[in-house]
Structure formats: C-alpha cells, structure tokens
Amino acid sequence: MKVAVCLHGYFGTLSTNDFSTSTGGYEHVSQEVVSKCDEVDFYIHCWQPEYEKQIVEYYSPVSYKLEKQIDFEPICNSNKIYQNYIDEHFPRSKTMYKNATAARILSFYYSRCESIKMCLKKDYDWVLTTRFDISQRGGEEVKYIRFLPNADNSHIYTANWNQKNAGYADMWFYSSKENMSSYAKIYKSSLEDFSILSEYEKAIQTGWFDSNYFNALDYNDQRQFTNEVDRQIKSKNLMKFPKWRLTDSHLHHKWFFKKSGLYDKTRWV
C-alpha cells in the first residue's frame, strides 16, 4: 500500500508560539500512518524555511517547498474580500474568533493545497493531508488521525465530532488521489466564496443546510451539537449564521464539500 502524506503550514503551533509540537506531530504520524503502510512518501509546504534541516531530517520528503509567509491581505483586496465588511458590527479582535480572518484562512488553504498538488503526478492508494503539529492541539475527538488503510478509498475520511451542524473539523483528511485532487481546489474556491455578496455568504445567513437553530452568542447552546447530517428526521429550523461567521473554515469546508461533490462521499471516523 502506497500513501502520500502532505504536510503544510507552520512547523509547530503558531498560535502558542510553541515549535516543539512538531516533534509530537512527527511521532504521531509515524505511529498512526507510517507504521500501517508499505510505502509512505512525504510532500511538504512550509512557511518557515529556517526549519529546513529539521524537516528534511524528520521526513525525507519526495518534494517540498519552503517559503516566507505570503501576505494574503493584498490577495483578499484584489478578490473583493473585505474583512471590515465581514465583521460589520462584530468586535472580532475581542473574541475567541480573533484569528479566524480571511487572510489567515487563505494562508492555511494555500499551504495545504500546495502540498497536495505536489503528489498528484504519482499513483497512490491514499493521499492524507494534515498539519505538522497534529495530535498536539485541538479537542480529543479531532486531534488524532484515525487512519484506516483497508477502508474504501472512494470515500473521504475525517474526524467524527459533535459540530457537524456547522461543518468539518479540518485537522486531517484522507482519500483517493482523485478525491484529494478535488479537495485541492478549496483555496481557489475560497477566493470566490469569501468575496462580497457570494453564494456562500447568502447560504450561511438564510438557512444553513443540515443544521439546527441555536443562539450564536451562546457557546454552550446544545442545539448546535445535534449533528443533523446523521439523523433520519432532520430539523426544519435551520441555523442562520451572522455574516461574521463567513471566515470560519469549518463552515467553509462544509460549503466547499457540498458544491464539489465531496459531501456525500464523506465518512466521519
């Protein structure tokens, strides 16, 4: 069995400025993926060229690209993505969503897609994407890769969590090369989806599919955790998110998966 592992982003945990987490991530990938496969190739895009020696030592990547962080603010502006418009009447900087900006999400998507695209010219049974610090941050239900090498690779696999009404946990995905090639278009799609008056903007505000209404300002409102996608009889009282939730990668993954045909192929594990 041949697997491509595509790593991306920062070599550690940028939000906590802790770059020792990359070691834990390496150990987790080694245990949960490498040990289960005959052959594993690594493909890497990273925003920190200064860690090249350690990256090569850990992963011996088939291909990699290390570059200084791109400033995505001009890219936002040129694509009519305006954070001030998205955050109208919302004090993002004073909330738990302070880092959920369009520029940061574009950076995340760009790096992830660059690493995936590196592997698409070769044949693989599985293509898996994740971050360098996997297993070192996030909730228990999302931070550990659950790789099932004998599963059906016509599906795309991701973490089973209690927030599927909103969208996807985005820590890791794996599927066939064909499905992951489709997934690698999420960056390009986001340039349209985050733009002013997009179909995505309309969808989150007028009735989000497979959702249940809750108080968006009450983080503990249990109605948001009903996972309507798993129910035979689904809520008809759909959630209408405020505009400031537009730059939420969990919601946007759900939108992108729906429009790209990956939503019905998803298996939550």
C-alpha positions in Angstrom: 0.0 0.0 0.0 1.4 3.4 -1.1 0.5 6.6 0.8 1.3 10.2 0.2 1.3 12.3 3.4 1.0 16.1 2.7 2.1 18.4 5.5 1.6 22.1 5.4 1.7 25.4 7.3 4.0 26.3 10.2 6.5 23.8 11.7 4.8 23.9 15.1 1.9 25.7 16.7 1.9 29.4 15.7 -1.0 30.4 18.0 1.1 29.4 21.1 4.5 30.1 19.6 5.5 26.5 20.5 7.5 24.8 17.8 8.4 21.8 19.9 4.9 20.4 19.0 6.4 19.4 15.6 8.2 16.5 17.3 4.9 15.2 18.7 3.3 15.6 15.3 6.1 13.6 13.7 5.8 10.8 16.3 2.0 10.7 15.8 2.2 10.4 12.0 4.9 7.8 12.3 2.7 5.7 14.6 -0.7 6.2 13.1 0.2 6.2 9.4 3.7 5.2 8.5 3.6 2.0 10.7 0.5 0.8 8.9 1.8 1.1 5.3 4.2 -0.5 3.0 5.4 2.8 1.5 4.9 6.4 2.6 6.1 9.5 0.7 6.0 12.9 2.3 5.2 16.2 0.5 5.7 19.4 2.3 4.8 23.1 2.0 6.0 25.2 5.0 6.1 28.9 5.8 9.4 28.6 7.7 12.5 28.0 5.6 14.6 28.2 8.7 13.4 24.8 9.7 14.5 23.1 6.5 17.2 20.9 8.2 14.8 19.5 10.8 12.0 19.0 8.2 14.3 17.0 5.9 15.8 15.1 8.8 12.3 14.0 10.1 10.5 13.4 6.8 13.0 13.0 3.9 10.3 14.5 1.6 10.0 13.4 -2.0 9.2 17.1 -2.7 9.0 20.2 -0.6 8.7 23.9 -0.9 9.7 26.3 2.0 9.0 30.0 1.6 8.5 33.0 3.8 4.9 33.8 4.7 2.9 35.4 1.9 0.9 38.5 2.8 -2.6 37.5 1.9 -4.2 40.9 2.6 -3.5 42.2 -0.9 -4.9 39.0 -2.4 -8.0 39.5 -0.3 -8.4 43.0 -1.6 -7.9 42.1 -5.2 -10.6 39.4 -4.9 -13.1 41.7 -3.2 -12.7 40.0 0.2 -13.1 42.7 2.8 -12.7 41.8 6.5 -14.3 45.1 7.6 -17.4 44.2 5.6 -17.5 40.7 7.0 -17.0 41.9 10.6 -19.5 44.7 10.4 -20.8 45.4 14.0 -18.7 42.5 15.3 -15.6 43.1 17.5 -13.6 40.1 16.3 -10.4 41.1 18.0 -12.1 40.8 21.4 -13.5 37.4 20.8 -12.4 33.7 20.5 -12.7 34.2 16.8 -9.9 36.8 16.6 -7.7 34.6 14.4 -10.5 33.5 12.1 -9.8 36.0 9.4 -9.9 35.6 5.6 -6.2 36.3 5.2 -5.3 33.6 7.8 -7.6 31.0 6.3 -6.3 31.7 2.8 -2.8 31.1 4.1 -3.9 27.8 5.6 -5.7 26.7 2.4 -2.9 27.8 0.1 -0.2 25.9 2.0 -2.4 22.8 2.3 -3.3 22.8 -1.4 0.3 23.4 -2.5 1.5 20.3 -0.6 -1.3 18.1 -2.0 -0.7 19.2 -5.6 2.9 18.1 -5.3 1.9 14.4 -5.1 -0.8 14.3 -7.9 1.5 13.2 -10.7 2.3 9.9 -9.0 -0.1 7.0 -8.1 -1.1 6.5 -4.5 -3.7 4.3 -2.8 -4.2 7.1 -0.3 -3.4 10.8 0.0 -3.5 12.2 3.5 -3.3 15.9 4.5 -2.6 17.2 7.9 -0.5 19.8 9.8 2.9 19.5 11.4 1.6 19.7 15.0 -1.1 17.1 14.6 -2.0 15.4 18.0 -0.6 18.4 19.9 -3.6 20.7 19.9 -7.3 20.7 19.5 -10.1 18.6 21.1 -9.7 14.9 21.8 -12.1 14.0 19.0 -10.3 15.8 16.3 -6.6 16.0 17.0 -5.7 12.3 16.5 -5.6 10.9 13.0 -7.7 7.7 12.7 -6.2 6.2 9.6 -7.9 3.1 8.2 -5.7 1.7 5.4 -8.2 -1.0 4.5 -11.2 1.3 4.1 -12.9 2.2 0.8 -10.8 5.0 -0.7 -13.7 6.2 -2.9 -14.8 8.0 0.3 -13.1 10.9 2.1 -12.4 10.4 5.8 -12.2 13.0 8.5 -12.8 13.4 12.3 -16.2 12.5 13.7 -17.1 15.3 16.0 -20.1 17.0 17.5 -20.1 20.2 15.4 -21.2 18.8 12.0 -24.1 21.2 12.0 -21.6 23.9 11.5 -19.1 22.0 9.4 -16.0 19.9 9.3 -13.1 19.6 11.7 -10.2 20.5 9.4 -7.2 18.9 11.1 -6.9 16.0 8.7 -8.4 14.3 5.7 -7.5 11.3 3.6 -9.0 9.7 0.5 -8.0 8.6 -3.1 -5.8 10.8 -5.2 -8.8 11.7 -7.3 -10.9 12.9 -4.4 -7.9 14.8 -2.9 -7.3 16.4 -6.2 -10.8 17.8 -6.0 -10.2 18.9 -2.4 -7.0 20.7 -3.5 -9.3 23.3 -5.2 -10.5 24.7 -1.9 -8.1 27.6 -2.0 -9.2 28.8 -5.4 -12.8 28.3 -4.4 -12.4 30.4 -1.2 -11.3 33.4 -3.3 -14.9 33.5 -4.7 -16.7 32.2 -1.6 -15.2 34.9 0.8 -15.9 37.7 -1.6 -18.6 40.2 -1.0 -22.2 39.0 -1.7 -21.1 35.5 -2.6 -23.5 32.5 -2.7 -21.7 31.1 0.4 -22.4 34.4 2.2 -26.1 34.1 1.3 -26.2 30.4 2.4 -24.9 30.9 5.9 -27.3 33.8 6.6 -30.5 32.4 5.1 -30.6 28.7 6.3 -27.5 26.5 6.6 -28.1 23.0 5.3 -28.1 20.1 7.8 -28.2 22.4 10.8 -30.4 23.3 13.8 -31.1 26.8 15.0 -29.2 27.9 18.2 -28.1 31.2 19.8 -24.9 32.1 18.0 -23.7 34.1 21.0 -24.2 31.2 23.5 -21.2 28.9 23.0 -22.9 26.3 25.3 -26.3 26.1 23.5 -26.7 22.4 23.0 -28.9 22.7 19.9 -25.7 23.3 17.9 -24.4 19.8 18.6 -27.3 17.7 17.2 -25.4 16.5 14.1 -28.4 16.7 11.8 -26.5 15.1 8.9 -26.7 11.8 10.9 -30.4 12.0 11.6 -33.2 10.3 9.7 -35.6 13.2 10.5 -33.7 16.5 10.4 -34.5 19.8 11.9 -36.5 22.2 9.7 -35.5 25.1 11.8 -32.2 25.8 10.1 -29.4 28.0 11.6 -28.9 31.4 10.2 -25.4 32.5 11.0 -24.3 36.1 11.3 -22.2 37.4 8.5 -19.0 37.4 10.7 -19.0 33.6 10.6 -18.2 33.7 6.9 -14.4 33.3 7.7 -14.9 30.1 9.6 -13.0 27.3 8.0 -15.3 24.7 9.5 -18.4 26.2 7.8 -16.5 26.9 4.6 -15.3 23.3 4.4 -18.9 22.1 4.5 -19.9 24.6 1.8 -17.0 23.6 -0.4 -17.5 19.8 0.1 -21.2 20.3 -0.9 -20.5 22.1 -4.1 -17.6 19.9 -5.1 -19.4 16.6 -4.6 -17.3 15.5 -1.6 -20.1 16.0 1.0 -21.9 12.7 0.1 -18.6 10.9 -0.1 -17.6 11.9 3.5 -17.2 9.3 6.2 -16.7 10.5 9.7 -14.4 8.3 11.7 
